[in-house]
Structure formats: C-alpha cells, structure tokens
Amino acid sequence: MAISVPVVTCVWPLQCELGEGPVWWGDALWFTDIKQKTVYRFDPLAGLGRSWRASSEVGFLAPLANGHFIAGTKAGLQDFDPASGVFTMMRSVEPGLPNNRLNDGMADTKGRLWFGSMDDAEVEPSGALYCFDRGSLATVDCGYVIANGPAFSPDGSILYHTDTLARRIYAFDVGADGALCNKRVFVEIEEGGGYPDGPVVDQDGCLWTGIFGGWSVRRYSPHGRILQTVAFPVANVTKIAFGGADLKTVYATTARKGLERAALAAQPLAGGLFCFQAEAAGQFCNVVAVG
C-alpha cells in the first residue's frame, strides 16, 4: 500500500535559533529554543503560544505528575513550574565539565529519565548517556560529541540513541532492571545526507528522526530499512513529537543555527514549528517518577 505524501505546514514561524525537544503534554506541544534559553508552549486548538525564559540552555523537558517538568539544562536537571515560570535546581550532572550541556531526553514506562549530554562547542567527545532513576544517577554510555535521544520501542525492550556527528543511530537491548547491553548500529546516514537529530518511535515500532542539514524527517522500520522521507522547506529539522487526540499529528522543531545569510533568505521559515499528518500514531509521553 502506497504511503500518502504529507503536507508540511508551518504553524508558528518563530525563527528559533535551535528549536528542540518537542513533547506533547496536556493537549499542547512543549518545546525549547536551546540557544535563546526559552521554553515554548503551543496550543493548536487556540492557535496560541506562550514562552518562558530560563537562566540556562534547556535541552529537553520531561513531565512530572504534579504539572511541573524536569528541564535538562547546561546547569543540570532543574524543576520547571509553568504556573510560576520558576526553574529550581534539582541535580548537577557534570560539574567537572563546564563546557558541556544536557541535550535531549525522555522517560520510559517505568518512570526512569534517560538523557544525554554534549560538548556545547560540538568538538570534544565529552558527552554521555545517563539514566536518572528516582534520584539515582548512572552513566550508561559515553564518548559522544552530540548525544541525541533516547527513544524506546513500544515494549520498552530496545533503546535507540543517536551519535549525531558520527551520523549513527544505535540500538541497545534493555533489561528488566534498565541495564543496557548489545549496542549495535541501527542506522547510519549516508555521506551528504545530513545528520540524524532527535529520534522518536511510533506505536508500530518504527523510528522517526529529524535530519539536520537534510531538509527532511525519515521513518525507519524496526529492522533499520527506510520507509518514508518527509520533505521540509527548511534544511535543519531537529526533532518531532506526535500529538493531537489520536497522536497522529506530527510536530517538528527546526533551527536557524549554522545557516548563512543567503541560506536564511532562501529559508524564511527556518526555525519555525511545523506539522503534518502521519498514518501511524505515536506513543504516549511518560511521566518521570521522583520517588
């Protein structure tokens, strides 16, 4: 059966320098502009957006049961309260690596928060993959310049994690206790095809990834075969999130970062928030367990 070609629409022409970390929560899309230290909320029914300024670069947001979020920032893990706009420090992660920042993360079905870090200058392999489980922090993989993800298969047995500059998405087996093993290359993006950014897995177990510098989002089968490429009018697509009542509305963050003046003139919507409709539904967002 042929897959229909989605119509990609810009729903909020924000001109984010580095739009990232979209997550569907509370009938709205939450995301960040990392470089501008800003958190955004987009209400698609009202067609309205809100923003909050942070004191540190926010790489991801993961919801808590009390209506707050854990924000992964350059300073570490912070509690973000949208009602007050206050960010409160929870846990330092890499105090000995001042040039690093946190970048991308999500909770699994057991409430464990998985997230990565990266060299903010995008040079040194100082980034790592972490698991934060009810106050306990563990390093589970390392050696990344830019870590993106993770994302999980629907049954939670596979964790996907991206080494962006190496153009590789890895797969790990996940044990019942959260231990990772059997790291292998799931997908390697071809030379000149752009760089895999944030990954997301749909309810069919297929992995979607934004392609930074690749003008697209790609969908891969659970076996790593490319199934679909969704073309965008901007080069730097960072990450998607499934939203809406049926989790079939796909939202995508994008970035102006790294684009020269001529490229920006040719891509006036670069850095905007986009959406399109998917035939497959996404997975529900999980809440981080804190105790």
TITOR-847016 format. One record per residue (C-alpha): residue in three letters; x, y, z. Coordinates in steps of 0.02 Angstrom, whole numbers, plus 50000, padded with zeros to 5 digits. Each point is the difference from the previous one (the first is absolute). Example, Ala and Ser with C-alpha at 12.3 -4.5 7.8 and 13.67 -1.06 7.14 Angstrom:
# residues 2
+------+-------+-------+-------+
: resn :  east : north :    up :
+------+-------+-------+-------+
:  ala : 50615 : 49775 : 50390 :
:  ser : 50069 : 50172 : 49967 :
+------+-------+-------+-------+
//
This chain:
# residues 291
+------+-------+-------+-------+
: resn :  east : north :    up :
+------+-------+-------+-------+
:  met : 50000 : 50000 : 50000 :
:  ala : 50070 : 50169 : 49950 :
:  ile : 50033 : 50127 : 50136 :
:  ser : 49921 : 50170 : 49967 :
:  val : 50114 : 50151 : 49988 :
:  pro : 49971 : 50109 : 50155 :
:  val : 49970 : 50186 : 49982 :
:  val : 50124 : 50090 : 50113 :
:  thr : 49936 : 50164 : 50072 :
:  cys : 50084 : 50131 : 50108 :
:  val : 49884 : 50031 : 50148 :
:  trp : 50111 : 50123 : 50094 :
:  pro : 50136 : 50098 : 49906 :
:  leu : 50107 : 50028 : 50153 :
:  gln : 50173 : 50008 : 49922 :
:  cys : 50077 : 49897 : 50141 :
:  glu : 50188 : 49997 : 49997 :
:  leu : 49995 : 49818 : 50059 :
:  gly : 49823 : 49936 : 50021 :
:  glu : 50004 : 49832 : 50090 :
:  gly : 49922 : 49876 : 50119 :
:  pro : 49815 : 49999 : 49948 :
:  val : 49886 : 49903 : 50116 :
:  trp : 49810 : 49985 : 49996 :
:  trp : 49929 : 50024 : 50173 :
:  gly : 49835 : 50069 : 50067 :
:  asp : 49922 : 50024 : 49827 :
:  ala : 50142 : 50114 : 49948 :
:  leu : 50174 : 49990 : 49926 :
:  trp : 50146 : 50051 : 50108 :
:  phe : 50173 : 50033 : 49928 :
:  thr : 50154 : 50108 : 50020 :
:  asp : 50117 : 50117 : 49911 :
:  ile : 50162 : 49941 : 50079 :
:  lys : 50111 : 50144 : 49949 :
:  gln : 49872 : 50133 : 50048 :
:  lys : 49969 : 49916 : 50170 :
:  thr : 49812 : 49998 : 49970 :
:  val : 49861 : 49874 : 50030 :
:  tyr : 49846 : 50006 : 49888 :
:  arg : 49822 : 49931 : 50012 :
:  phe : 49890 : 49990 : 49844 :
:  asp : 49812 : 49973 : 50016 :
:  pro : 49942 : 49940 : 49829 :
:  leu : 49813 : 50018 : 50037 :
:  ala : 50018 : 50182 : 50048 :
:  gly : 50143 : 50030 : 49880 :
:  leu : 50092 : 50088 : 50141 :
:  gly : 50174 : 49987 : 50071 :
:  arg : 50085 : 50048 : 50164 :
:  ser : 50181 : 50012 : 50050 :
:  trp : 50107 : 49999 : 50157 :
:  arg : 50180 : 50056 : 50018 :
:  ala : 50125 : 49889 : 50089 :
:  ser : 50168 : 50044 : 50075 :
:  ser : 50085 : 49855 : 49912 :
:  glu : 49986 : 49911 : 49832 :
:  val : 49856 : 49875 : 50007 :
:  gly : 50032 : 49844 : 49895 :
:  phe : 49844 : 49901 : 50046 :
:  leu : 49842 : 49997 : 50105 :
:  ala : 49931 : 49844 : 50085 :
:  pro : 49831 : 50011 : 50090 :
:  leu : 49971 : 49969 : 50185 :
:  ala : 49836 : 49944 : 50078 :
:  asn : 49978 : 50166 : 50092 :
:  gly : 49989 : 50104 : 49841 :
:  his : 50182 : 50051 : 50003 :
:  phe : 50138 : 49941 : 49883 :
:  ile : 50178 : 49944 : 50024 :
:  ala : 50103 : 50113 : 49888 :
:  gly : 50168 : 49937 : 49940 :
:  thr : 50113 : 50153 : 49994 :
:  lys : 50182 : 50052 : 49991 :
:  ala : 49997 : 50014 : 50189 :
:  gly : 49923 : 49827 : 50027 :
:  leu : 49827 : 49933 : 50038 :
:  gln : 49878 : 50136 : 50054 :
:  asp : 49818 : 50002 : 50054 :
:  phe : 49899 : 50115 : 49887 :
:  asp : 49831 : 50062 : 50063 :
:  pro : 49899 : 50075 : 49855 :
:  ala : 49877 : 50082 : 50120 :
:  ser : 50134 : 50109 : 50076 :
:  gly : 50134 : 49990 : 49866 :
:  val : 50127 : 49954 : 50133 :
:  phe : 50145 : 49880 : 49967 :
:  thr : 50070 : 49915 : 50156 :
:  met : 50161 : 49900 : 50001 :
:  met : 49974 : 49815 : 50036 :
:  arg : 50163 : 49913 : 49956 :
:  ser : 50167 : 50048 : 49927 :
:  val : 50053 : 49873 : 49869 :
:  glu : 50172 : 50046 : 49934 :
:  pro : 50077 : 50128 : 50117 :
:  gly : 50174 : 49959 : 49938 :
:  leu : 49954 : 50033 : 49817 :
:  pro : 49952 : 50184 : 49990 :
:  asn : 50001 : 49999 : 49810 :
:  asn : 49868 : 49864 : 49991 :
:  arg : 49811 : 50017 : 50004 :
:  leu : 49855 : 49878 : 50008 :
:  asn : 49918 : 49959 : 49834 :
:  asp : 49843 : 49897 : 49970 :
:  gly : 49915 : 49877 : 50116 :
:  met : 49841 : 49906 : 50044 :
:  ala : 49924 : 49888 : 50132 :
:  asp : 49966 : 49815 : 49974 :
:  thr : 49843 : 49908 : 50054 :
:  lys : 50077 : 49966 : 50172 :
:  gly : 50027 : 50186 : 50032 :
:  arg : 50188 : 49997 : 49975 :
:  leu : 50069 : 50157 : 49916 :
:  trp : 50127 : 49967 : 49862 :
:  phe : 50098 : 50145 : 49927 :
:  gly : 50162 : 50046 : 49915 :
:  ser : 50131 : 50136 : 50011 :
:  met : 50114 : 50082 : 49872 :
:  asp : 50144 : 50119 : 49974 :
:  asp : 49918 : 50169 : 49969 :
:  ala : 50139 : 50042 : 49877 :
:  glu : 49963 : 49836 : 49907 :
:  val : 50183 : 49946 : 49998 :
:  glu : 50047 : 49888 : 50147 :
:  pro : 49927 : 49825 : 50029 :
:  ser : 49956 : 50048 : 50179 :
:  gly : 49814 : 49958 : 49989 :
:  ala : 49918 : 49851 : 50083 :
:  leu : 49835 : 49910 : 50019 :
:  tyr : 49924 : 50001 : 50176 :
:  cys : 49859 : 49917 : 50094 :
:  phe : 49919 : 50095 : 50144 :
:  asp : 49896 : 49880 : 50103 :
:  arg : 49910 : 50073 : 50152 :
:  gly : 50146 : 50107 : 50051 :
:  ser : 50137 : 49878 : 49950 :
:  leu : 50108 : 50053 : 49852 :
:  ala : 50101 : 49876 : 49896 :
:  thr : 50109 : 50020 : 49845 :
:  val : 49953 : 49863 : 49877 :
:  asp : 50100 : 50046 : 49843 :
:  cys : 50128 : 50131 : 49952 :
:  gly : 50109 : 50071 : 49861 :
:  tyr : 49874 : 50111 : 49912 :
:  val : 50034 : 50173 : 49928 :
:  ile : 49812 : 50029 : 49975 :
:  ala : 49884 : 49875 : 50084 :
:  asn : 49819 : 49996 : 49942 :
:  gly : 49854 : 49896 : 50061 :
:  pro : 49968 : 49879 : 50075 :
:  ala : 49840 : 49921 : 49936 :
:  phe : 49921 : 49832 : 50042 :
:  ser : 49913 : 49861 : 49906 :
:  pro : 49816 : 49980 : 50049 :
:  asp : 50038 : 49853 : 50115 :
:  gly : 50148 : 50090 : 50078 :
:  ser : 50123 : 49863 : 49955 :
:  ile : 50105 : 50107 : 49881 :
:  leu : 50078 : 50171 : 50032 :
:  tyr : 50054 : 50105 : 49852 :
:  his : 50133 : 50133 : 50021 :
:  thr : 50082 : 50114 : 49872 :
:  asp : 50180 : 50051 : 49974 :
:  thr : 49960 : 50149 : 49889 :
:  leu : 50172 : 50046 : 49933 :
:  ala : 50040 : 49818 : 49963 :
:  arg : 49833 : 49993 : 49904 :
:  arg : 49953 : 49842 : 50096 :
:  ile : 49848 : 49944 : 50097 :
:  tyr : 50038 : 49858 : 50121 :
:  ala : 49885 : 49870 : 50074 :
:  phe : 50022 : 49921 : 50172 :
:  asp : 49908 : 49857 : 50082 :
:  val : 49919 : 50054 : 50165 :
:  gly : 49992 : 49879 : 50146 :
:  ala : 49858 : 49994 : 50127 :
:  asp : 50109 : 50098 : 50120 :
:  gly : 50041 : 50132 : 49870 :
:  ala : 50174 : 49933 : 49962 :
:  leu : 50056 : 50024 : 49819 :
:  cys : 50093 : 49873 : 49894 :
:  asn : 50033 : 49948 : 49820 :
:  lys : 50036 : 50173 : 49930 :
:  arg : 49992 : 49995 : 49809 :
:  val : 49979 : 50119 : 49853 :
:  phe : 49816 : 50012 : 49955 :
:  val : 50016 : 50130 : 49860 :
:  glu : 50145 : 50096 : 49925 :
:  ile : 49955 : 50153 : 49896 :
:  glu : 50089 : 50006 : 49833 :
:  glu : 50136 : 50129 : 49966 :
:  gly : 49919 : 50162 : 49945 :
:  gly : 49829 : 49949 : 50065 :
:  gly : 50006 : 50111 : 50154 :
:  tyr : 50013 : 49955 : 50184 :
:  pro : 49875 : 49900 : 50103 :
:  asp : 49931 : 50107 : 50140 :
:  gly : 49864 : 49954 : 50125 :
:  pro : 49921 : 49827 : 49980 :
:  val : 49819 : 49950 : 50041 :
:  val : 49915 : 49830 : 49986 :
:  asp : 49818 : 49979 : 49946 :
:  gln : 49874 : 49869 : 50059 :
:  asp : 50051 : 49885 : 49857 :
:  gly : 50179 : 49997 : 50064 :
:  cys : 50067 : 50105 : 49857 :
:  leu : 50131 : 50133 : 50037 :
:  trp : 49983 : 50179 : 49938 :
:  thr : 50146 : 50121 : 50001 :
:  gly : 50023 : 50181 : 49953 :
:  ile : 50143 : 50023 : 49877 :
:  phe : 50103 : 50155 : 50040 :
:  gly : 50064 : 50069 : 49835 :
:  gly : 49896 : 49872 : 49907 :
:  trp : 49838 : 50096 : 49968 :
:  ser : 49895 : 49855 : 50064 :
:  val : 49933 : 49879 : 50129 :
:  arg : 50029 : 49815 : 49969 :
:  arg : 49905 : 49847 : 50060 :
:  tyr : 50089 : 49833 : 50020 :
:  ser : 49930 : 49826 : 50028 :
:  pro : 50048 : 49904 : 50160 :
:  his : 50132 : 49915 : 49891 :
:  gly : 50079 : 50164 : 49946 :
:  arg : 49926 : 50009 : 49824 :
:  ile : 49948 : 50173 : 49943 :
:  leu : 49812 : 50006 : 49973 :
:  gln : 49959 : 50183 : 49973 :
:  thr : 50083 : 50169 : 49977 :
:  val : 49898 : 50156 : 50038 :
:  ala : 50073 : 50151 : 49911 :
:  phe : 50007 : 50169 : 50087 :
:  pro : 50023 : 50178 : 49933 :
:  val : 50142 : 50027 : 50124 :
:  ala : 50167 : 49912 : 50016 :
:  asn : 50019 : 49972 : 50186 :
:  val : 49863 : 49888 : 50070 :
:  thr : 50042 : 49955 : 50179 :
:  lys : 49865 : 49890 : 50078 :
:  ile : 49817 : 49949 : 49987 :
:  ala : 49863 : 49962 : 50125 :
:  phe : 49833 : 49914 : 49971 :
:  gly : 49851 : 50097 : 50065 :
:  gly : 49815 : 50029 : 49985 :
:  ala : 49859 : 49891 : 50066 :
:  asp : 50053 : 49853 : 49891 :
:  leu : 50188 : 50031 : 50012 :
:  lys : 50010 : 50012 : 49810 :
:  thr : 50038 : 50185 : 49985 :
:  val : 50189 : 50014 : 49985 :
:  tyr : 50083 : 50159 : 50062 :
:  ala : 50179 : 50040 : 49949 :
:  thr : 50123 : 50125 : 50071 :
:  thr : 50130 : 50079 : 49887 :
:  ala : 50153 : 50112 : 50014 :
:  arg : 50084 : 50150 : 49922 :
:  lys : 50165 : 49953 : 50081 :
:  gly : 50144 : 49987 : 49877 :
:  leu : 49909 : 50079 : 49853 :
:  glu : 50086 : 50143 : 49909 :
:  arg : 49909 : 50158 : 49947 :
:  ala : 49961 : 49937 : 49825 :
:  ala : 49931 : 49836 : 50070 :
:  leu : 49892 : 50092 : 50125 :
:  ala : 49932 : 50111 : 49861 :
:  ala : 49956 : 49843 : 49901 :
:  gln : 49921 : 49918 : 50154 :
:  pro : 49893 : 50134 : 50082 :
:  leu : 49910 : 49868 : 50105 :
:  ala : 50160 : 49926 : 50071 :
:  gly : 49984 : 49983 : 50189 :
:  gly : 49811 : 49986 : 49991 :
:  leu : 49886 : 49867 : 50073 :
:  phe : 49925 : 49886 : 49866 :
:  cys : 49870 : 49863 : 49994 :
:  phe : 49934 : 49863 : 49887 :
:  gln : 49883 : 49850 : 50014 :
:  ala : 50068 : 49823 : 50017 :
:  glu : 49914 : 49836 : 49962 :
:  ala : 50078 : 49919 : 50154 :
:  ala : 49968 : 50062 : 50176 :
:  gly : 50135 : 50046 : 50124 :
:  gln : 50023 : 49938 : 50177 :
:  phe : 49937 : 50087 : 50156 :
:  cys : 50123 : 50106 : 50097 :
:  asn : 50057 : 49923 : 50165 :
:  val : 50012 : 50089 : 50167 :
:  val : 50163 : 50005 : 50098 :
:  ala : 49986 : 49911 : 50168 :
:  val : 50084 : 50099 : 50139 :
:  gly : 49974 : 49887 : 50150 :
+------+-------+-------+-------+
//
